[in-house]
Amino acid sequence: MARGRPSKKGLIADAALNLFQVAGYQGTSIDQVVLEAGVSKPTVYSNYPSKQLLWQEVLKQIIERSKAELDGLITQHEQCSDVFSQGWIDIWQHWSNAKDRLAAYRIHWGEPHKFSEEDSALFAQLELSLIQTLQRWMAIHAVSDSHFFVLFAISREAFLLPKINPCRNDSRLTSESITALIDSLVQQNN
């Protein structure tokens, strides 16, 4: 392979991600991946013997990118000495604005019958990277773990679910109202 030139395996995974983001798992075929990647069908199958293995590779890449992004985000917020609610909300907004993560949620929540235990475990790893980042942010601010479930549920409802399904958007859930709710919950019980 030439230095600086992406591998065919990488091109195939990138092409598949683009298609999964637009059409979901069911709506993406190997033939479409072949066209999008500009490689032959045997090349795709020699690197990924099935669409399921291709999806697993894409999901692994999403997990790696997400972990790196979240680590950088936490470090940035620590250095800026951000207040708890500001960092918490920024983490959720960052998480919920990534097209690749939104595609993973839509696929795994919308088509769960298509996936093996290994696929489900990979998706759980993706969510675990968010959970661990949020728990780290709570620890930095000495926020009790007992608040995690409520904070997580409120934030998922406010930030993630409207991005996955825009019809669920609740205009009452503004950044200001979420900030006030988070601040009152944390101050009330700490």
C-alpha positions as CSV (number, residue, x, y, z in Angstrom):
1,M,0.0,0.0,0.0
2,A,1.3,3.5,-0.9
3,R,2.2,5.7,2.1
4,G,-0.6,8.2,2.8
5,R,-3.1,6.4,0.7
6,P,-6.1,4.9,2.5
7,S,-6.4,1.2,2.5
8,K,-9.2,-0.5,0.5
9,K,-10.5,-1.9,3.8
10,G,-10.7,1.7,5.2
11,L,-12.4,3.0,2.0
12,I,-15.0,0.2,2.2
13,A,-15.8,1.0,5.8
14,D,-16.0,4.7,5.2
15,A,-18.3,4.2,2.2
16,A,-20.5,1.8,4.3
17,L,-20.7,4.4,7.1
18,N,-21.9,7.0,4.6
19,L,-24.6,4.7,3.4
20,F,-25.6,3.4,6.8
21,Q,-26.1,7.1,7.9
22,V,-28.4,7.7,5.0
23,A,-30.3,4.5,4.5
24,G,-29.8,2.5,7.7
25,Y,-28.8,-1.1,7.9
26,Q,-31.6,-2.7,6.0
27,G,-31.5,0.0,3.3
28,T,-27.8,-0.5,2.6
29,S,-26.7,-3.3,0.3
30,I,-23.2,-4.6,-0.5
31,D,-23.8,-3.6,-4.1
32,Q,-24.3,0.0,-2.9
33,V,-21.1,-0.2,-0.8
34,V,-19.2,-1.5,-3.9
35,L,-20.4,1.5,-5.9
36,E,-19.8,4.0,-3.1
37,A,-16.3,2.7,-2.4
38,G,-15.3,2.3,-6.0
39,V,-14.0,-1.2,-5.5
40,S,-15.1,-4.6,-6.8
41,K,-17.5,-6.9,-5.1
42,P,-14.9,-9.6,-4.5
43,T,-12.7,-6.9,-2.8
44,V,-15.5,-6.0,-0.4
45,Y,-16.2,-9.7,0.4
46,S,-12.5,-10.5,0.8
47,N,-12.3,-7.8,3.5
48,Y,-15.8,-8.2,5.0
49,P,-17.5,-11.6,4.3
50,S,-20.9,-10.2,5.3
51,K,-22.8,-7.0,5.8
52,Q,-23.0,-7.8,9.5
53,L,-19.2,-7.9,9.8
54,L,-18.9,-4.7,7.8
55,W,-21.4,-3.0,10.2
56,Q,-19.4,-4.3,13.2
57,E,-16.2,-2.7,11.8
58,V,-18.1,0.6,11.2
59,L,-19.4,0.5,14.7
60,K,-15.9,-0.2,16.2
61,Q,-14.6,2.9,14.3
62,I,-17.5,5.0,15.7
63,I,-16.6,3.8,19.2
64,E,-13.0,4.7,18.8
65,R,-13.7,8.1,17.4
66,S,-16.3,8.8,20.1
67,K,-14.0,7.8,22.9
68,A,-11.2,10.1,21.6
69,E,-13.7,13.0,21.1
70,L,-15.2,12.6,24.5
71,D,-11.7,12.5,26.2
72,G,-10.8,15.7,24.4
73,L,-14.0,17.4,25.4
74,I,-13.7,16.5,29.1
75,T,-10.1,17.7,29.1
76,Q,-11.2,21.0,27.5
77,H,-14.0,21.5,30.0
78,E,-11.7,20.7,32.9
79,Q,-9.1,23.3,31.7
80,C,-11.8,25.9,31.3
81,S,-13.2,25.2,34.8
82,D,-16.7,25.0,33.4
83,V,-19.7,24.7,35.8
84,F,-21.3,21.3,36.0
85,S,-24.4,22.0,34.0
86,Q,-22.5,23.7,31.2
87,G,-20.1,20.8,30.7
88,W,-22.9,18.2,31.1
89,I,-25.0,19.9,28.4
90,D,-22.1,20.3,26.1
91,I,-21.2,16.7,26.3
92,W,-24.8,15.7,25.4
93,Q,-25.0,18.2,22.6
94,H,-21.7,17.0,21.2
95,W,-22.8,13.4,21.5
96,S,-26.2,14.1,19.9
97,N,-24.9,16.0,17.0
98,A,-22.7,13.3,15.5
99,K,-24.2,11.8,12.4
100,D,-22.4,8.5,12.8
101,R,-23.6,8.0,16.4
102,L,-27.1,9.0,15.5
103,A,-27.0,6.4,12.7
104,A,-25.9,3.8,15.2
105,Y,-28.8,4.6,17.5
106,R,-31.3,4.6,14.7
107,I,-30.0,1.2,13.4
108,H,-29.8,-0.5,16.8
109,W,-33.0,0.8,18.2
110,G,-35.0,0.6,14.9
111,E,-33.7,-2.7,13.6
112,P,-32.7,-4.7,16.7
113,H,-33.9,-8.0,15.3
114,K,-31.1,-7.8,12.7
115,F,-28.3,-8.1,15.2
116,S,-26.4,-10.7,17.0
117,E,-25.3,-10.6,20.6
118,E,-21.9,-9.3,19.4
119,D,-23.5,-6.4,17.6
120,S,-25.5,-5.6,20.7
121,A,-22.4,-5.7,22.8
122,L,-20.6,-3.3,20.5
123,F,-23.5,-0.9,20.7
124,A,-23.4,-1.2,24.5
125,Q,-19.7,-0.2,24.3
126,L,-20.7,2.9,22.4
127,E,-23.2,3.9,25.0
128,L,-20.7,3.0,27.7
129,S,-18.2,5.5,26.4
130,L,-20.9,8.2,26.9
131,I,-21.8,6.9,30.4
132,Q,-18.2,6.8,31.5
133,T,-17.6,10.3,30.3
134,L,-20.7,11.6,32.1
135,Q,-19.7,9.8,35.3
136,R,-16.2,11.3,35.0
137,W,-17.7,14.8,34.7
138,M,-19.9,14.1,37.8
139,A,-16.8,12.9,39.8
140,I,-14.9,16.1,38.8
141,H,-17.7,18.2,40.2
142,A,-18.3,15.8,43.2
143,V,-21.9,15.3,42.1
144,S,-23.4,12.2,43.8
145,D,-23.8,9.1,41.7
146,S,-27.4,8.9,42.9
147,H,-28.3,11.7,40.5
148,F,-26.9,9.9,37.4
149,F,-30.1,8.1,36.4
150,V,-32.3,11.2,36.5
151,L,-29.7,13.4,34.8
152,F,-29.1,10.8,32.1
153,A,-32.8,10.3,31.5
154,I,-33.5,14.1,31.3
155,S,-30.6,14.7,29.0
156,R,-31.4,11.8,26.7
157,E,-35.0,13.1,26.4
158,A,-33.8,16.6,25.8
159,F,-30.8,16.1,23.5
160,L,-30.6,12.7,21.9
161,L,-34.2,11.6,21.2
162,P,-35.2,14.8,19.3
163,K,-32.2,14.2,17.0
164,I,-33.1,10.6,16.4
165,N,-36.7,11.3,15.8
166,P,-37.4,15.0,15.1
167,C,-41.2,14.4,15.6
168,R,-40.4,14.0,19.4
169,N,-39.1,17.5,19.7
170,D,-40.6,19.1,22.8
171,S,-40.3,22.9,22.5
172,R,-40.5,23.1,26.4
173,L,-37.1,21.5,26.7
174,T,-34.9,24.5,26.0
175,S,-31.2,24.7,27.0
176,E,-32.1,27.2,29.7
177,S,-34.8,25.0,31.2
178,I,-32.5,22.0,31.1
179,T,-29.7,24.0,32.7
180,A,-32.0,25.3,35.5
181,L,-33.3,21.7,36.1
182,I,-29.8,20.3,36.3
183,D,-28.5,23.1,38.5
184,S,-31.5,22.8,40.9
185,L,-31.2,19.0,41.1
186,V,-27.5,19.1,41.8
187,Q,-27.6,22.0,44.3
188,Q,-30.6,20.5,46.1
189,N,-28.9,17.2,46.9
190,N,-25.2,18.1,47.3
